Amino acid sequence: MIATYSAKSQRRYRYYICQTAREKGWKFCTTKSVSADLLEGSLLIQLRSELRPPKRAKLSRFQTPNGKPWSRRMRKSFRESCRR
């Protein structure tokens, strides 16, 4: 895709056109042109979703980081430390 624009009455319309369509003709490309705002917006959404840090799994109140439940002794110790 090649970035280009057209101008009409003091306004620019940005879009991308298929390089194959530009070189060989419109009949050789299925996607002839795409609005720049549409393409760039879609690209930003995809980049943000890929670059976002992975969600951490929520642990229950009495669950260790490896997913195992706390033992009775651990729960008792935790409760006593909260009371202090």
Buried (B, 14 or more C-beta within 10 A) or exposed (E): BEEEEEEEEEEEEEBBBBEBBBEEEEEEBEEBBBEBEEBBEEEEEEEEEEEEEEEEEEEEEEEEEEEEEBEEEEEEEEEEEEEE
